[in-house]
Structure formats: structure tokens, C-alpha cells
Amino acid sequence: MRAPGPAWGQGAAVLGSGVAYVLLAYATPRPDFGSLLLLFAAAFGGYAWLLYRPLPLRYGLLAALLLRLLWLPALPALSDDYHRFRWDGALVVAGQSPYRYRPDELLSGRPTAAPASIYPLLNSPHYYSVYPPVSQAAFGLASKLFPGSARGFVIVLRLLLLAAEAATAALLVALLRHFGQPPRQAFLYLLNPLVVVELAGNLHFEALSTCGLLAAIWALTQGRRTLSAGALAVSVAAKLLPLLLLPLLLRRLGWRAFLAYASLLAMGLMVLFGPFLSLELVRNFSRSLDLYFHKFEFNASLYYLMRAVGYWRTGYNEIALIGTHLGLVAVAWVAVLGWRERQPTLRTLPLAALAALTGYYLLATTVHPWYLTPLVALSVFTRFRFALVWSGLAVLSYAAYRNSGYAESLTLVAAEYVVVLAVLGWELAHRPLESPTRG
């Protein structure tokens, strides 16, 4: 990053980004892909300028907050997941487990506290809930406060996620200072348009999961392993994926300390999952995960290539077989990465986590744009910027919603991954793997 530049240029970049966000939040329906693409491009233009000529730290943090607050009263226009949040939240408030029955089962004669008016709005009425207990607690709180108001419900969730993002900002700055890196590098994440739109705008709980993950890393740097395990438990109980990173701590902590840490993490997860713990939770949550690997497909890379080969060989979609194999390869990738890493220190942990999650998403059958936000956060501590490029290109996946029939453009998907892999390949060839950037 360069030194702060002329104030007028920075102000224009923030203002332009703000206008783009307001139009995205209040005037751009998801099927209007042309407008969505144009507004995202405008927001990324402002973001690029603010990286080239960054604001002073305090003003950059203020800009990040204000750009998020623009979304406060808006109902998510680019995602309809919040309807399921309301459904699950109503069940939680009534003391019913959201993991026990599918919405379609509840509407077929079983008593339920969930408002029937929400059911037609659900995008997954035939699936069990996939949201872990910390997310469910947030849904329950918002539903308790605003049982009959979608907007009130959304505002409560948005305030919770904004609080998580504020904590993330503090953690990014603290960790960058601890690692001897410029605090302004936090703007790579805090001003990133995909992060702003998908987390503050579309209410995805990667905001809370990323906050918990960074808190776990920060606590480790302070020698507070119990606090770290608790923070990681919260992260996992918001989104399961950070659990995949646990093997990266083995060589950093040593066997004895690692087993103690893993035990603390397990106890934390038992406490958080405890209110919902039942046979139905285990069985139905497992079914949902099985669907994720064996039925869902969106914006994938290697999987789509293997799917095409499968069609050529057998004439049908072999996702059940391919998804299983790719999942096993992803787990093996993280295990090998943790075992073969050359400098397993806390300083290199964000880079190792970035490598682990990047491999996972390149092997995944489903890569929604918001899945990439933790990669942006982790890249803050490294020399690698491919995640920023990926965050800009992921908007191309919204082309699938241009009509009610839902159809992905494989040409756009291919363009996305060709560029991302080219940038990643260039960075691997030209940038050291182990040393974090200092400027």
C-alpha cells in the first residue's frame, strides 16, 4: 500500500462506493444481472483506489462502518436465505428444534410455531436446517424481538453482524501490529465490496465465523489457549468450516498442548450444541451435509470438469461419487499441508489457513460468493492477493439468477476460474510462501 493520497480522490472513492451500495441495496433486484455487475464494478473501482491511495487508519475504519450502515434498513435483495432464518428463529423462540423436521413436514399436519406465511418464500423447504447453533441463537433473538416484522428481524441480525465486523476490524488491526505489519492492510478486508455486500447486505454468518477464527488466532498469540479454543468453538458453531483448520495447530502447539486444545474445543462445542443435542440433530444435520457434498452444485471449478468427464463416460451426473472423492481429497490436502508445512508458527498460521481453505474451495461442488470472505480476511496477513481478484469475479456467478429457471453460465464460471488460477499461479511463482508481507 502507498501512503495516503489526496483527500478529494479518497472522498470520491468512498462516495462512489456508497452510491453503488445504496443502489444495490434498494434498487437492484437479483435478476437484473447487468445493473448488478455494473454497480459491483463501480464499488470495486472505489475499493481499488482506496487500496492504491489508502485513507488514514481512523478514517478508513469510519468509512468501513458507514458503508455497512447504509444497508441497515434494507431487506436483502440479492439473497432470500433470510426467510429460512425467520422460519428457524420462530421455531427456536417456541422451544422447537429447527433440526427435527423439514418445513414441508411441519406444514403437513405437525404443530409448528413457524408462520405459514413464510413457507412460500423459502428456497429450501424440503431440506433440514443447515445453520449451526450460534446462528440459530441469533435467529431466535431477532425473532423474539420482531416476531411479525421481516424488516425488524433483518435489522436485529444486521446489527449483530455489524458488531461482529467491528470486532473483526479490531482483531485485524491488533494482529497486524503483533505481526509487525501495517494496520492499514486491514482495509483489504474491511473495504472489500464482496465482504460488505454479502455479510452486511445479505446477512451471511461468515461475518461471525471469521470474527471467531481471528479471535482464536489472536488469543493464541497472547498465550491464552483456553480463550482461543472457546473463540474457535463459536466460529465453528456459526459455520462448520473452520473445524477443517484444526490440523494446522498440531505442529504449532505440540501433541500434548494440541490434545488439550482439542479437548477444550470439543467441550465448547458440546456446550454450544447442547440446547439442540438430540438424535434428530445428528441424523438430520448429517443428511444436510450429505446433500451438500452429493447433490448441491454451484460455481465450482474442478468438480465441473470432472462432472463433464463423468457425463462423457457414463451419460449421467456422477456427483455422488465425485463429491465424496473431492471431499476426501480436501481433507487429505489439509492434513498434508499441516504435516509438511516448513514454518509452522503462529505468524504463518493465516497463510496456512488461506492455503487450506483455497484448496477446499477449488475442490468443492458449491462455491457461493460469500464463502470467499474468510479468504479475503486471511489474505490480509500474506503477500497473496488472488483472493481479492476472486472476490471481484465471484459476482459473475449471479448470472445464474437472470431468469426464474436458474441457469448457470459455464462460460462465465470458466472465465472466473481461469483468471483466478492464473493470478494464483503467478503469485506462487513470484512471491515467497512463508514470509508475511510488511508493506
N, C-alpha and C positions, 0 to 999 in steps of 0.2 A: 504494500500500500504506500502511496505517496503521502506527503504532508498535506494538511488541509488546504484546499484551494479557495478561489474567490467565493465569497458568501452568496453572490447572486446566482451562480451556477448551481450551488448546492441547494439553495432555496427553490430554484426552478425544478430541480430533480425531485425534491420532496413533494412539491405542489403537483407536479405532473403525475407522480405515482399516486398521490392522494386522489386526484381526479379519476384516474384509471380504476382505483379500488372502489370509489363511490359508484361508478358506472357498472362495475362487475357485481357489486353488492345489491344494487337497487334497480338496475335497468337492463340486465343481460340474462335472459333465460338460457339454460344449458343447451338447448338445441341450436342456438344461434352461434355456431362454431366460428364463423367469420369474425363477428364482433368480439367474441371471447379471445380469439387468437390475437387480434389487433390490440386489445386492451392489455393482455399479458405482455405482449411485445413492448408496449409503452412503459409498463411497470418495470420490466427488466432493463429497459433503456435507462430509466432513472436509477435503478439499482447499480448498473454498471458504472454510471457516472459517479455515484456516491462511493463506490469502491476505488475508483481512479482518483477522485478528489474527496477523501472522507471528511465527514464532519468531526469536530472535536467530540470527545467521548460523551460528555454530558448532553450535548445537543443531538448526537446520534441516538442515544438511548431514549431521549424525549421523542424524537421523530419516530422511532420504532413503536413506542407506546401509542402515539397519536394515530399512526397509520392503522393500528389494530382497533383503536376505539371507534374509528369510522364505521366499523361493522356492527357495533353494539346492538342496535335495534333491528338489524336486518335478519329476516328468515333466510337460511341457506338456499341460494338459488342454484348452486352447482352440485348439490348433494341432497338426496332425500333420506339419508340414513337417520336423521333426527326424528323421523316418525317412529322408527323402531326404538329409539332412545325413550321417547314418550311412552310407548307401549310397555317396555320393560320397567320404566320408572313407576308407572301406575301399579304394576304387579308388586314391586318392592315395597311401596307405601302400604299396600294391603296385606303385606306379610306373605305373599305368594312367591315362590321361587320362579324367576324367569327362565330357568333351565329345565323345568319339569315338563312343560308342554309347548308345542309349537302354536303360533297364533291360530292357525286353521283348526287345530284340535280344540282350542278354547272356544272357538265360535261354533263348534258342532255339538254343543249341549253341556259342556262342563262350565261350572260357575267361574267367572273371572271378573276382576276389578278393572281390567283394561277397557277404555271406552271403545265401543263398537265403531264409532265414527272414525277412529284412526285406522282401522283394519284395511279399508280400501287403499290407503296411502302407503302401505308397507311394501317395500321392494323384496322382502324375503319372508312372506307369511308361511311358507312351507318348510322353513328351517328353524332349528333351535337357536337360541341366542348364543352368539359367539363373544359377547363382551364380558371380560373378567370382572371380579367383584368390586374393585376400586371404581371402575367405570359405572357399574350398577349403583354404587352408593351415590355417585354424582347424579345419575338419572333419578334416583329416588328422592334426593334433596330437592332437585328442580321441580319434580312432580308434586312433592309435598307443598311447596311454596305456591306453585301455579298449576293446580290440577286441571283447570279447564282452559288455560291460555297457552297456545303454542308459542306466542311471542315472549310471554313471561318466562316460560320454560327455557327457551333458547337464550334469553338474556342471562339467566342464572348460570347455565352451562358456560356461556361465553365469559362471564366474569371469573368463574373457576379456572378456565383455561388461560385467561389473561393473567391471573395470579401465578399460575404455573410458568407462564412465559416470562413474567417478571423475575421469578426465582431463577429461571434458566439464564436470563441476562446476567444476574449477579454471579451465578456459578461460572459462566463463560469468562467473565472478567477476572474472577478470582483464580481460576485455573490457568488462564493465560499469564497472569502475573506470577503465579507459582512456577510455571514452566519457563519464565523469562522471555515471554513473547509479548508483542504489542497488544494492549487491551482492545484497540480498535478493530482487531481481527474478528471480534465478536459480531461486527456488522455483517460479516459473510453470512451468518445465520439470521440475525435479528432483522435485517432489512431485505432478506430474500423473499421475492414475491410468492413463490410456491408455499413457503412457510406461512406467510401472512394469510394468503387466500385459503389454504387447506386447513390450517389449525385455528386461527382466529375466525375466519369466514365460514368454513364448512364444518367446524366443531369436531375435528378428529382428535382422538385422545393420544396420538403420538406426542402431543404437547406435554402431557403429564408423564408419559413414559420416558421421554427424552430428559425431562427435568429430573426424574428419579435416577436415571442412569448417570447423569452428570453429577448429581449429589453423591452417588455411590463412589464415583471416581475421586471427587473432592475429599470425601471422608477418608478414603484410603491414603491420600497424600498427607492427611493430617494424623495418620496412625490410628484412626477411630474405626476399627473394623466392625464393631457391633452396629454402629450407626450406618456404616456403608452397607452391611447386609440388610438392614431394615429399609434403607432407601432403594436398594435393588429389588427387594420384595415388593415395594409399592410400584416400582417400574414394571415388574413382571405382572402384577395384579391389575395393571391398567392395560397393557398389551403384552402378550406372552413372549414375544420375540427376544427381548433382552436375555432371557434364560439361555439362549444359544451361546451367549458370550462367556458363560461361566468357565469353560475350559481354559480361557485365556488367563485366568487368575492362578492356575495351578503352579506354574513355574515362578510366577511373581511372588507368591506367598510361601511356597514350600508345602510339602504334603500335609504336615501336621496343622499348620495355620489354615490351609485350604479346606481341610475336612471340618475344622471348627467353623470357618466362614460358611461353608455349605450347610452345616447343621443349623446355624443361625438363620440363614436364608430360608431353609425348609420350615423352621418354626414360624418365621414371619409370614410365610405363605399359608401355613395352616391357620394362623390367626385371621388373616385376611379372607381366606376362602371359607373359614369356619361357619359363618352365618348361613352359607348356602350348601354346606357339605352334605351330600346325600348320594345315594346310588344313582339317582337321576342325573345329578351334576356330572358324575364321572362318565356315565353311559352316553348322555346326550351331548355333552361337550366334546367327547371323543368322536361322536358321529359328525359333529360340525367340522372338526379338524379333518376328519376323513374326507368330507366333501371338499374342503379347501384344497387338498392335495390331489383329489381324484375326480373332481367334476368342474370346479371353477377354473376359468382361464381368461386372462385379460392382460394385454400389453406385455406379453412375455417375449423373451429372446431365444435362448437355446431350445426351450420347450417347443416353440412354434416350428423350428427347424426339424426337431425330432418328430413332431406330430405330422409334418408333411411327409417325412420318410415313412412313417407308420401307415399313412393313407396309401402311399405308393406300394408298400409291401402287402398290406392286408385288406385295404379298401375301407377301413373304419378307423375311428379315433381311438388310439391306444393310451388315452390319458391315465387310466387306472394303473397301467404298467409303467409308463414313462414318469408319472408323478411320483410313484414310490421310489423309483431308481434315482430320480433327481433329488428327492428329499434325503435319501441315504448319502448321496454324494455331497450334499450341502453339509450334513453333519460331519462326514469324514473330512471335508475341507477345513472346518473349524478346528477339529481335533488335530489334524496335521499342522495347521497354522500355529496352534498353541504349543505343539511339541517341537516344531522345527524353527520357531522364531529365534533370530540371532541375538536380539537385545530385549529380553522380556523384563522391562522396567515399567514403573508407573508412568514415566514420561512417554514411553512408546505405546502405552495401552490404547489411547484413542486411535492411533494409526492401525494397530492390530484389529481393533473393533471395526474400523472402517473397512479393512480388507475382508474381515469375516462377513459382514453384512452385505458388502458388494458382491461377494461370491454367492451368497444366499439368493440375492435378488436376480442375479444373472441366471440362476438355476430354477427360479420359481416359475410356477404356472400362472401366477397372478401378481401383477405389479401395479397397483393403483398409485396415482401421483403422490398422495400423502405418505405412502410408505417410504419415500425417499428423504423425508425431512430429517430423520436421525443421521443419515449420511451427510447432509449439509452441516449439521451440528458437529459431527466428529471431524469433518474436513477442516474446521476452524483451526485445529491444532496441528495440522500437517501442511506439507507443501503441495498436496494434491488438490486440484480444482475440477476434476472431471464430474464430481457430484453437483457442482454448481451448473455445469453445462447440462447435465441430466435433468436437473430441476427445471431448467428452462425449456427443454424439449419434451418433458413429460406431458405438457399441456396438449400436445398433439393427440394424446390418447382420448381426449374429449371429442374427437371427431366421431367416435362410436355412437354418440348420442344425438347425431344430427337429425335423426328421424325416429319415430316410435318403434321401428323394427329393431333397433340396436344392431349395428353392423360395424365392426372394426375395419379400418383401412390398413391392410397389411403393408401397403406401400409406405404409409406414414410411420408405422411401427418399425419397419426396416430402416427408414431414414433416421429415426431416433437412435437406434442402437448402432448403426454404422458410425454415426458421428461420435456418440459416447465412447464406443470402443476404440475409435481412432484417437480421441483425446487421451483416454486411459493408456493406450499403447505408447503414445508419445511421451506421456509423463513417466511411465515406467522406464522408458529408455533414457530419459534425460534428467530425472530427478532422483536423488538418493532416497532409499526406502526408510532408513532408520532415524535420521535426524529431523526433528521438527523444525519448521521454519522459524526464523527470528525476525522476519521483516516482511 
